[in-house]
């Protein structure tokens, strides 16, 4: 699936991902390829995305995400250290 993570300052990541784990407002959840359409608010927490054997982690300040047509768009308020 295609993943795009954007913040007010820049595009943080744009490319393929096998799985994405997000800090949803009601709890953490994972999205895989061909997931049903979903829209969710995000809280501050860790966003993980995996491509092959490589996993990346980002600490996000919240935002929202949408999954549709095998594409995940994540708009974050910012990154924290």
ABEGO torsion letter per residue (X at the ends): XBBBBBBAABBABBEBBABBBBBBAAEBBBBBBGBBBBBBBBBBEBBBBBBEABBBBBBBAEEBBBBBGGBBBBBBAEBBX
